[in-house]
Amino acid sequence: MSRVKTGLDVWVEQGFAALKGKRVGAIVNPTSVDSRFRHLADLLAKTPGVTLAALFGPEHGIRGEAQYMVAVDDARDRRTGVPVYSLYGSTFESLSPRPEWLAGLDALVFDIQDVGSRYYTYVYTMALAMKVAAKAKVPFFVLDRPNPLGGTLVEGNLVGEGYRSFVGLYPLPNRHGMTAGELARLFNAEFGLGCELTVVPCEGWRREMFWSDTGLPFISPSPNMPTPDTALVYPGMCLGEGTNVSEGRGTCRPFEQFGAPWIDSEALVARLEKERLPGVTFRPVGFTPTFDKFKGESCSGAFIHVTDRQAFQSLRTGIAIFQAVRDVGGGKFAWRADAYEFVEDVPAFDLLCGTDQVRRGFEEGWPLDRLMEGFQAQADAFQKQRSPYLLYA
């Protein structure tokens, strides 16, 4: 098995030479560790010639204690004593660092594990911070990490102009096949961020690698992303956040299992098997969430078993699942109606889809292929657009 070095591991070997003599801010979370599980904040605080001046906490916080869509507070890091500024509050404006927080910094470093899906908010935290850093003339460094889903497969449509949000700030497909460093390069050039950007690439990572090929331990990047298997189904199953179906939050296997008290598991699985979805099979399952939707209620649904990860199409599978749930739900299926990720006037499901096409198609009874009409052409166009920004063979 290959042992991939992350951008942080590369910098550790270099003794953080690029930061010597600088006052540094770092955007971090629990994944910001080297191969010996030492956190970037702790390493910087102990590196001679480097002054760790500020830490910035994205969604879930720098030590990962906050649940999804829960505001993160400003604080002081208990281990380093450095002030922590929140990049996830209760308004869209709270997602960007304030210019005064960057005053006096000589460098801003981003080191967070992404999961390869456009809904995951960390890469938008990175982009918003890049934009502010550009205006403040603070150089921006991205310590790159592998994409757990590999870098070859691209799946899904691009986010339409009227559907931009913190789960789709730029026109990315649902599964983009890029690393955070590659996305930083794309954002900077294609969307005019104007940042003085340096990406520190991984060593030994190749595009065809899934997480299990890297030799790296998987550290949960957020409370409901416990394993690489979760990441694999997430580009399709995150759509559940736009419905009244439990996506398995409050269980040990979120996103791999889904359900509701009113679902007939056997009928659901039989319905899904008719779609002949590639690389996946389904098992009837029951669970009782400990929080979030249907807390304390017995739910029935299905568990997703990926049998061939090369053939598996996460978005197609997710759309098929929620169409099937709607069909067997006896009228009890519903769209999420409350505000989602700071947007009140667009349904959450449409924000996640980046279009209203899928929701309208559900309501009009379209077949699966029609629900996804045009998506492959958009994915192909993105493949060409991303090409100049790729760092790995």
SULCORZI-V381654 format. One record per residue. SS is DSSP state (@ for helix, = for strand, . for the rest). PSI is psi in degrees with one decimal (* if undefined). Layout:
ss = [SS/SS]
psi = [PSI/PSI]
This chain:
ss = [././././=/./@/@/@/@/@/@/@/./././@/@/@/././=/=/=/=/=/=/=/././././=/./././././=/@/@/@/@/@/@/@/./././=/=/=/=/=/=/=/=/./././././././././././././././././=/=/././././././=/=/=/=/./././././@/@/@/@/./././@/@/@/@/././././=/=/=/=/=/./././././=/././././@/@/@/@/@/@/@/@/@/@/@/@/@/@/@/././=/=/=/=/=/./././././././././././=/./././././@/@/@/./=/././=/././././././=/././././@/@/@/@/@/@/@/@/@/@/@/././././././=/=/=/=/././=/./././././././@/@/@/././././././././././././././@/@/@/@/@/@/@/@/@/@/@/@/@/@/@/=/././=/./././././././=/././=/=/=/=/././././@/@/@/@/@/@/@/@/@/././././././=/=/=/=/=/=/=/=/=/./././././././././=/=/=/=/=/=/=/=/=/./././././././@/@/@/@/@/@/@/@/@/@/@/@/@/@/@/././././././=/././././=/././=/././././@/@/@/@/@/@/./././@/@/@/@/@/@/@/@/./././@/@/@/@/./././@/@/@/@/@/@/@/@/@/@/@/@/@/@/@/./././.]
psi = [136.1/145.7/106.3/142.0/129.3/168.0/-36.1/-43.1/-39.2/-45.3/-34.8/-44.1/-31.0/2.4/27.3/38.1/-35.0/-16.8/0.2/133.2/10.1/150.6/123.9/138.9/148.0/132.8/112.8/165.8/-169.6/-18.9/-6.1/59.1/156.5/-172.2/-13.5/16.7/27.0/130.2/142.9/-42.2/-43.7/-38.5/-45.1/-38.4/-23.6/-0.4/119.8/136.9/-4.5/131.5/110.9/109.4/-23.9/148.5/148.1/127.2/116.9/-169.2/137.4/-10.7/166.2/-24.6/4.9/24.7/-11.2/141.3/174.0/144.0/21.6/126.8/140.7/132.3/152.4/148.5/-163.9/129.3/126.8/-22.9/-39.9/-16.8/6.5/143.1/140.5/126.0/133.8/133.6/24.3/89.8/-141.9/5.4/162.5/-34.7/-28.1/-8.1/-11.8/145.6/143.3/143.8/-36.4/-23.0/-24.6/-7.8/130.2/-5.1/144.5/-12.3/145.7/126.2/132.0/123.9/88.7/138.5/123.3/169.8/7.9/13.1/141.4/-20.3/-21.9/125.5/-14.2/-36.6/-24.3/-33.0/-44.8/-47.7/-43.4/-37.9/-37.2/-40.6/-43.7/-39.7/-37.0/-45.0/-34.4/-3.0/41.0/119.1/143.0/128.9/133.5/120.2/110.1/156.0/154.8/153.1/119.8/-20.8/6.4/179.1/13.1/-39.6/128.5/133.3/131.0/172.3/169.6/148.8/124.1/160.6/-39.2/7.7/23.2/139.4/-175.2/-4.3/17.2/65.7/-25.1/161.9/79.3/153.2/165.8/-40.6/107.7/-18.0/28.1/157.2/167.4/-39.4/-40.6/-40.4/-38.4/-42.2/-43.1/-48.7/-45.8/-41.6/-43.5/-26.0/18.0/38.6/-30.4/28.8/146.1/94.7/133.6/125.0/128.3/103.7/158.7/160.3/131.0/-0.1/137.4/154.9/-29.6/-3.6/130.0/175.1/-40.5/-16.1/-10.7/-21.2/5.3/145.2/147.2/117.5/128.0/117.2/-17.3/162.5/-25.3/27.8/66.8/-25.1/164.5/-27.4/-35.4/-46.5/-35.6/-37.5/-14.7/-38.3/-19.6/-39.5/-16.5/-19.7/-24.5/-23.3/-19.0/11.9/179.3/19.9/135.9/126.8/21.3/6.3/143.1/10.0/174.2/-14.3/63.4/147.2/-28.6/-23.7/153.7/157.1/-174.3/160.2/-22.4/11.7/137.0/105.7/-46.5/-43.1/-37.6/-48.2/-41.4/-41.2/-42.6/-35.6/-27.3/-22.4/-17.0/52.0/136.6/141.0/19.9/148.4/162.5/146.3/130.8/140.9/154.2/147.6/160.4/106.3/144.0/-11.6/177.1/-149.8/134.8/35.4/126.0/1.4/144.0/123.2/149.9/149.8/-134.3/156.4/136.9/118.8/110.0/119.1/-20.0/100.4/-20.7/-36.8/-23.1/130.8/101.5/-44.1/-46.8/-41.6/-44.8/-44.6/-41.9/-38.0/-49.6/-25.7/-42.2/-42.4/-43.0/-39.6/-37.0/-1.9/-4.1/36.0/0.7/-12.8/140.7/156.1/146.0/130.8/-16.8/168.4/146.4/124.7/49.1/11.1/129.0/-22.2/7.7/131.1/140.7/-39.3/-38.9/-38.6/-44.3/-38.6/-22.9/13.1/162.3/3.4/-43.9/-45.3/-45.7/-39.4/-39.0/-48.5/-24.8/2.2/30.3/150.7/164.5/-43.4/-37.9/-34.4/-32.5/17.8/129.4/-11.9/-42.3/-38.2/-38.6/-39.0/-41.0/-40.8/-38.7/-37.4/-42.4/-40.9/-38.8/-19.6/-44.3/-13.7/1.2/142.5/-11.5/145.9/*]
